[in-house]
């Protein structure tokens, strides 16, 4: 059997794409390596957007969110200065698994077949086109279009030529309860090289506290890989090393430690976020399309890429229908692949994400990947604070 669309990965990117493709009348198969969606504990934030209501309905996010906040606070290295701002929207704060479970339920209601415990281990090509994938049980799953939505180290992405070490940012975090804070918004702590005296050297990083309400929070630290020279990104700390850095911050770093050192920790872990740049070709092999974390579709400013993934799923479904790319009607070729890449680069999704990277990465490299005299950074923070209300 050949499906119209075969998707590797049942995260927000894969399931959003599946739903929009199914609503467009396409036969969709989703393959997921784990036994359930959202298998690892993970909090998430997402700004409101009409695409969310279109995909999930008007009340879904309010039902799964345990907090909403428009407040942000940013601390200078060493926490001598801070400025705060209030955005024009309150972001949802929720559990990742609640979102993915909801997306899976909707996908199945739309007629999508979702197979759990089916890891994609390799693509199948014929005459240079991707025509199927092989799963861990040795079976071949055929599709007119193959979509890679399986994350920051995708086998299909690597087959398409992605170097994930150049775009991935390590992150370590803890989920805890009983924090002590007088601020109800999200807090971000900029840590430039040389800020931590306990370490001989360290890359630029950002620590964060996301409040969950009732004294609960998700807190952690992420390497700002995008601020590092491309040739040095492979030197970023491993997950285990970053967990040690998080322990130091938890015990000694100003404000961050004051908030968290007495909290009860229920989870600790390390992961990866592709936040150092996006890959600019959504398809390098005819018939194989990349989306979500697989292509680095994440906000350069630190915001999540879920909304962009949802919009990209709708964009892809429209392209397939408009160009007759479904079972038995049309097939992928080099011309169609190049057309898809051109239209993708003209899309609002691509221009928004790539535009932010082009503006922010040079600034981050200039400001964050060097040792500054603290007085210089403090002056910068005071200037920025003049344009933002301290909350």
Buried (B, 14 or more C-beta within 10 A) or exposed (E): EBBBBBBBBBBBBBBBBBBBBBBBEBBBBBBBBEEEBBBEBBBBBBBBBEBBEBBBEEEBBEEBBBBBBBBBBBBBBBBBBBBBBBEEEBBBBBBBBBBBBBBBEBBBEBBBBBBBEBBBBBBBBEEEBBBBBBBEEEEEBBBBBBBBBBBBBBBBBEBBEBEBBBBBBBBBBBBBEEBEBEBEBBBBBBBBBBBBEEBEEBBBBBBBBBBBEEBBBBBBBBBBBBBBEBEEBEEBBEEEBBBEBBEBBBEEBEBBBEBBBEBEEEEBBBBBBBBBBBBEBBBBBBBBBBBBBBBBBBBBEBBBBBBBBBBBBBBBBBBBBEBEBBBEEEBBBEEBBEBBBEBBBEBEBBEEBBEBBEEBBEEBBEBBBEEBEBEEBBEBBEEBBEEBEEB
